[in-house]
Amino acid sequence: MANKDEDVIALLKRQHREIGEMFTELETAKGDRRTEVFRSLVRLLAVHETAEEEVVHPEIRDLEPAAESVVEARLGEEHRAKELLTTLQSMGPDAEGFDTLLGRLREDVLAHARREERHEFPFLRAHHTPERLRAMAATVRLAEAVAPTRPHAGVESAKANLLLGPPAAIMDRARDAIRTALGK
């Protein structure tokens, strides 16, 4: 649950744990529950990565130009995860081969989260006051509130997210509302 006093690092680490828990639940969930958990996972991954791409990665680049290769590696991982997530989404959780691809996505996403925590978060902690880190958490929450709810591979930079994110978010959120209205 969100805590307005948590800083950006605590917020993102909490979301990383939630993502891991969703993957674990997907392993045993059946029927409608499996579909519901998968949709929740897709949504959390989409908004989480968008916020990182809009807020965290550019901040790290500004703080530490030498970290460019670290940020670029994370963006590449996010792009590959979005492609795989899009494939899984089009297949659906009951399709043959879904579990194999889901296992690969889980491995990739959790390794990505560990690399962010190990290679990116220390830059933030070293260069920012606790107040600034809390303000960044508020900015991340705001970015997540208006982010697309589905993966959009190729939209990994802050500039691309700001340009293409709002129309994608409107479409995604309209689809979500229609799905909810139809009880799907």
C-alpha positions as CSV (number, residue, x, y, z in Angstrom):
1,M,0.0,0.0,0.0
2,A,1.2,3.5,-0.9
3,N,2.8,5.5,1.9
4,K,3.1,9.3,1.3
5,D,6.2,9.3,3.5
6,E,8.1,6.7,1.5
7,D,10.9,7.8,-0.8
8,V,11.2,6.9,-4.4
9,I,13.6,4.0,-3.7
10,A,11.3,2.5,-1.1
11,L,8.3,2.9,-3.4
12,L,10.0,1.2,-6.4
13,K,11.5,-1.6,-4.2
14,R,7.9,-2.2,-2.8
15,Q,6.6,-2.4,-6.3
16,H,9.4,-4.8,-7.3
17,R,8.2,-7.1,-4.4
18,E,4.6,-6.8,-5.5
19,I,5.6,-7.8,-9.0
20,G,7.4,-10.8,-7.7
21,E,4.4,-11.8,-5.6
22,M,2.1,-11.5,-8.6
23,F,4.4,-13.8,-10.6
24,T,4.3,-16.3,-7.8
25,E,0.5,-16.2,-7.6
26,L,0.3,-16.7,-11.4
27,E,2.1,-20.0,-11.0
28,T,-0.8,-21.6,-9.2
29,A,-3.9,-19.4,-10.0
30,K,-6.5,-21.0,-12.2
31,G,-9.4,-19.8,-14.4
32,D,-10.8,-16.3,-13.8
33,R,-8.3,-15.6,-11.0
34,R,-5.4,-16.4,-13.2
35,T,-6.7,-13.9,-15.8
36,E,-7.3,-11.3,-13.2
37,V,-3.8,-11.6,-11.7
38,F,-2.2,-11.5,-15.2
39,R,-4.1,-8.3,-16.1
40,S,-3.1,-6.8,-12.8
41,L,0.5,-7.7,-13.5
42,V,0.4,-6.2,-17.0
43,R,-1.0,-3.0,-15.6
44,L,1.5,-2.7,-12.7
45,L,4.5,-3.4,-15.0
46,A,3.2,-0.9,-17.6
47,V,2.7,2.0,-15.2
48,H,5.8,1.1,-13.1
49,E,8.2,1.1,-16.1
50,T,6.6,4.2,-17.6
51,A,7.2,6.1,-14.4
52,E,10.8,4.9,-14.2
53,E,11.3,5.9,-17.8
54,E,9.9,9.4,-17.2
55,V,11.3,10.1,-13.8
56,V,14.1,7.8,-12.6
57,H,16.2,7.1,-15.6
58,P,16.4,10.8,-16.7
59,E,17.3,11.8,-13.2
60,I,20.1,9.3,-13.0
61,R,21.5,10.5,-16.4
62,D,21.4,14.1,-15.1
63,L,23.1,13.2,-11.8
64,E,25.8,11.0,-13.2
65,P,26.6,11.2,-16.9
66,A,28.9,8.3,-16.5
67,A,25.8,6.2,-15.7
68,E,24.5,6.5,-19.3
69,S,25.5,2.9,-20.1
70,V,23.6,1.7,-16.9
71,V,20.5,3.6,-17.9
72,E,20.7,2.4,-21.5
73,A,21.0,-1.2,-20.4
74,R,17.9,-0.9,-18.2
75,L,16.0,0.7,-21.1
76,G,16.9,-2.2,-23.3
77,E,15.7,-4.7,-20.7
78,E,12.4,-2.8,-20.4
79,H,12.0,-2.9,-24.2
80,R,12.5,-6.6,-24.3
81,A,10.1,-7.1,-21.4
82,K,7.4,-5.0,-23.1
83,E,7.7,-7.1,-26.3
84,L,7.4,-10.4,-24.3
85,L,4.6,-9.0,-22.2
86,T,2.7,-7.9,-25.4
87,T,3.2,-11.5,-26.8
88,L,1.8,-13.0,-23.6
89,Q,-1.1,-10.6,-23.6
90,S,-2.1,-11.5,-27.1
91,M,-1.8,-15.3,-26.3
92,G,-3.8,-15.1,-23.0
93,P,-3.1,-17.0,-19.8
94,D,-4.7,-20.3,-21.0
95,A,-2.7,-20.6,-24.2
96,E,-0.2,-23.4,-24.8
97,G,3.3,-22.1,-24.2
98,F,2.1,-19.2,-22.0
99,D,3.8,-20.6,-18.9
100,T,7.1,-21.0,-20.6
101,L,7.1,-17.4,-21.8
102,L,5.8,-16.2,-18.5
103,G,8.7,-18.0,-16.8
104,R,11.2,-16.2,-19.1
105,L,9.4,-12.8,-18.4
106,R,9.6,-13.4,-14.7
107,E,13.3,-14.2,-14.8
108,D,14.0,-11.2,-16.9
109,V,11.8,-8.7,-14.9
110,L,13.1,-9.8,-11.5
111,A,16.8,-9.7,-12.8
112,H,16.0,-6.2,-14.2
113,A,14.6,-5.1,-10.8
114,R,17.8,-6.4,-9.0
115,R,20.0,-4.5,-11.4
116,E,18.0,-1.3,-10.9
117,E,18.4,-1.7,-7.1
118,R,22.1,-2.5,-7.4
119,H,23.2,-0.1,-10.1
120,E,20.7,2.8,-10.3
121,F,19.2,3.4,-6.8
122,P,22.7,4.1,-5.2
123,F,23.1,7.1,-7.5
124,L,19.8,8.5,-6.2
125,R,20.7,7.8,-2.6
126,A,24.1,9.4,-2.9
127,H,23.0,12.6,-4.6
128,H,19.7,13.4,-3.1
129,T,18.3,14.5,0.3
130,P,15.5,12.4,1.9
131,E,13.2,15.3,1.1
132,R,14.1,15.2,-2.6
133,L,13.7,11.4,-2.7
134,R,10.2,11.7,-1.1
135,A,9.3,14.4,-3.7
136,M,10.5,12.0,-6.5
137,A,8.1,9.3,-5.1
138,A,5.2,11.8,-5.4
139,T,6.3,12.4,-9.0
140,V,6.5,8.7,-9.7
141,R,3.0,8.2,-8.3
142,L,1.7,11.0,-10.5
143,A,3.4,9.6,-13.6
144,E,1.8,6.2,-12.8
145,A,-1.6,7.7,-12.4
146,V,-1.6,8.9,-16.0
147,A,0.6,6.2,-17.6
148,P,-0.6,3.7,-20.2
149,T,-1.9,0.4,-18.6
150,R,-0.5,-1.8,-21.3
151,P,3.1,-2.3,-22.6
152,H,4.1,-0.2,-25.6
153,A,7.4,-1.4,-26.9
154,G,9.5,1.3,-28.4
155,V,8.3,3.9,-26.0
156,E,11.1,3.7,-23.4
157,S,12.6,7.2,-23.3
158,A,11.2,10.1,-21.3
159,K,10.6,12.1,-24.5
160,A,8.8,9.2,-26.2
161,N,6.7,8.6,-23.0
162,L,5.7,12.3,-22.8
163,L,4.8,12.4,-26.5
164,L,3.2,9.1,-27.1
165,G,2.2,8.1,-23.5
166,P,-0.9,10.3,-23.1
167,P,-2.7,9.1,-26.2
168,A,-1.7,5.5,-25.4
169,A,-2.9,5.9,-21.8
170,I,-6.3,7.3,-23.0
171,M,-6.7,4.3,-25.3
172,D,-5.6,1.8,-22.6
173,R,-7.8,3.3,-19.9
174,A,-10.8,3.4,-22.3
175,R,-10.2,-0.3,-23.1
176,D,-10.0,-1.0,-19.3
177,A,-13.3,0.8,-18.7
178,I,-15.0,-1.1,-21.5
179,R,-13.7,-4.5,-20.3
180,T,-14.9,-3.6,-16.8
181,A,-18.3,-2.6,-18.0
182,L,-18.7,-5.8,-20.0
183,G,-17.6,-7.8,-17.0
184,K,-14.5,-9.3,-18.7
